[in-house]
Amino acid sequence: GSPVPPEERRLRDKKHLDDITAARLPPLHHSPAKLLSIEESIAIQIQQKEAYEEMQAKLAAQKLAERLNIKMLRFEPEGDASMQYREVRDED
């Protein structure tokens, strides 16, 4: 065989994919890859690491609370919840 031109090969591969699947690649919503300086890369990695660790800590706290059967409620010392427990007395 003679070599197939790249354009014809691409069309043939696309037709083959159309024949065997209805799946389509999702549209690209983000900008293509770009080069970053080392400083920008490190800053992004540190930010991602902190977010990951925070998420891991929340998940660990949630799992521990579930295992110990503890209900986590919001504590608002200056909010309405604290007013329910205070006694109101007249000083007269």
C-alpha positions in Angstrom: 0.0 0.0 0.0 0.6 3.5 -0.7 0.7 5.9 2.3 -2.6 7.6 3.2 -2.5 11.4 3.3 -2.9 12.7 6.9 -6.2 14.6 6.1 -7.8 11.5 4.6 -6.6 9.4 7.6 -8.1 11.9 10.0 -11.5 11.8 8.2 -11.4 8.0 8.2 -10.6 7.8 11.9 -13.4 10.4 12.7 -15.9 8.4 10.6 -14.8 5.2 12.4 -15.3 6.9 15.8 -18.8 8.1 14.6 -19.6 4.5 13.6 -18.6 2.9 16.9 -19.7 5.5 19.5 -22.0 8.4 20.1 -19.7 9.9 22.7 -18.3 13.3 22.0 -15.4 15.2 23.6 -16.7 18.0 25.8 -16.0 21.5 24.4 -12.9 23.2 25.7 -14.1 25.8 28.3 -10.7 26.8 29.5 -7.9 28.6 27.8 -5.2 26.3 26.4 -2.1 25.5 28.4 0.4 28.4 29.0 3.9 28.7 30.3 4.2 30.0 33.9 7.2 31.3 35.7 8.6 29.2 38.5 7.3 31.7 41.1 3.8 31.6 39.7 3.9 27.8 39.6 5.1 27.5 43.2 2.4 30.0 44.3 -0.3 28.0 42.6 1.0 24.7 44.0 1.1 26.1 47.5 -2.5 27.5 47.2 -3.7 24.2 45.9 -1.9 22.3 48.6 -3.5 24.5 51.3 -7.0 24.0 49.8 -6.4 20.3 49.6 -5.3 20.1 53.2 -8.2 22.2 54.4 -10.6 19.9 52.5 -8.9 16.8 53.9 -9.2 18.3 57.5 -12.9 19.0 57.0 -13.5 15.5 55.7 -11.5 13.9 58.5 -13.5 16.0 61.1 -16.8 14.9 59.4 -15.8 11.2 59.4 -14.7 11.4 63.1 -17.9 13.1 64.1 -19.9 10.4 62.3 -17.9 7.7 63.9 -18.3 9.2 67.4 -21.9 10.1 66.7 -21.3 13.8 67.4 -23.5 16.4 65.8 -21.6 19.5 64.6 -23.7 22.7 65.2 -22.8 26.3 64.5 -21.7 28.1 67.7 -22.7 31.8 67.8 -22.1 33.2 71.2 -23.5 36.6 70.3 -26.3 35.3 68.1 -30.0 34.4 68.8 -29.2 31.0 70.1 -27.5 32.3 73.2 -30.4 34.6 74.0 -32.8 31.7 74.4 -31.0 30.5 77.6 -30.7 33.9 79.4 -33.0 34.8 82.1 -34.4 38.3 82.0 -34.8 39.8 85.5 -35.9 43.2 86.6 -33.4 44.9 88.9 -36.2 46.9 90.7 
